[in-house]
Amino acid sequence: MKPRKTKELEWQQLGNVYLLIDKQNNKTFTLDAISFLVWMQCDGSKDLEDLVDLFAINGNRDIVRSAVLNILENLKSLNLVEW
């Protein structure tokens, strides 16, 4: 599984959240900072383990893997990523 964005979207930071703007479909999506960072890394070149490597610190890989997978599934349900 190598997730990639379904399309490039404009974005803005609003306090502690990020707003993704789909001008073509007149939609916006609000992401927390971690979900935004995961979305930004979804370029089709990294698999789940690569993403875990980016976010894991001090051997917390299982927790990070679970969190990243949950975020990816949420992003997929919003049609923001595909794999």
Secondary structure per residue as TSV (DSSP state, phi and psi in degrees):
chain	resnum	aa	ss	phi	psi
A	1	M	-	360.0	118.0
A	2	K	-	-124.3	90.0
A	3	P	-	-64.1	145.5
A	4	R	E	-141.4	153.4
A	5	K	E	-62.4	144.7
A	6	T	S	-72.0	-28.8
A	7	K	S	-165.0	158.6
A	8	E	-	-76.8	132.7
A	9	L	-	-122.5	150.0
A	10	E	E	-70.8	154.7
A	11	W	E	-146.6	157.4
A	12	Q	E	-139.8	144.4
A	13	Q	E	-91.0	129.5
A	14	L	E	-125.2	92.6
A	15	G	T	66.2	-120.4
A	16	N	T	-94.6	6.4
A	17	V	E	-125.1	165.6
A	18	Y	E	-121.3	135.4
A	19	L	E	-105.3	118.6
A	20	L	E	-93.7	134.2
A	21	I	E	-118.3	116.6
A	22	D	E	-103.9	91.5
A	23	K	T	-67.9	-31.7
A	24	Q	T	-62.4	-40.8
A	25	N	T	-105.3	5.7
A	26	N	T	54.1	48.2
A	27	K	E	-126.9	154.5
A	28	T	E	-130.4	153.2
A	29	F	E	-133.0	134.6
A	30	T	E	-106.5	123.9
A	31	L	E	-121.6	144.4
A	32	D	E	-72.0	168.7
A	33	A	H	-59.6	-41.6
A	34	I	H	-68.9	-43.4
A	35	S	H	-61.1	-39.4
A	36	F	H	-62.5	-45.2
A	37	L	H	-61.5	-40.3
A	38	V	H	-64.0	-47.2
A	39	W	H	-57.0	-42.2
A	40	M	H	-61.6	-30.4
A	41	Q	H	-82.5	-8.3
A	42	C	-	-81.7	83.7
A	43	D	B	-114.4	7.4
A	44	G	S	84.9	-3.5
A	45	S	S	-101.9	-14.6
A	46	K	-	-112.5	135.8
A	47	D	-	-93.5	-178.9
A	48	L	H	-55.5	-44.0
A	49	E	H	-64.4	-36.2
A	50	D	H	-62.8	-42.1
A	51	L	H	-65.6	-40.4
A	52	V	H	-61.1	-42.6
A	53	D	H	-57.1	-37.5
A	54	L	H	-66.5	-33.3
A	55	F	H	-106.8	-14.8
A	56	A	-	-76.4	138.1
A	57	I	-	-135.6	133.5
A	58	N	T	54.9	44.2
A	59	G	T	74.6	21.9
A	60	N	-	-95.0	34.0
A	61	R	H	-59.3	-40.5
A	62	D	H	-63.4	-43.1
A	63	I	H	-66.0	-45.4
A	64	V	H	-64.7	-42.4
A	65	R	H	-58.0	-46.5
A	66	S	H	-62.0	-44.4
A	67	A	H	-65.8	-45.2
A	68	V	H	-64.5	-42.2
A	69	L	H	-61.6	-42.3
A	70	N	H	-61.7	-43.9
A	71	I	H	-62.2	-45.6
A	72	L	H	-60.7	-40.9
A	73	E	H	-64.7	-38.7
A	74	N	H	-65.3	-45.0
A	75	L	H	-62.0	-38.1
A	76	K	H	-64.8	-42.1
A	77	S	H	-63.7	-25.4
A	78	L	T	-87.9	0.0
A	79	N	T	63.2	34.2
A	80	L	S	-96.7	-22.9
A	81	V	E	-137.0	161.3
A	82	E	E	-143.0	160.3
A	83	W	-	-155.4	360.0
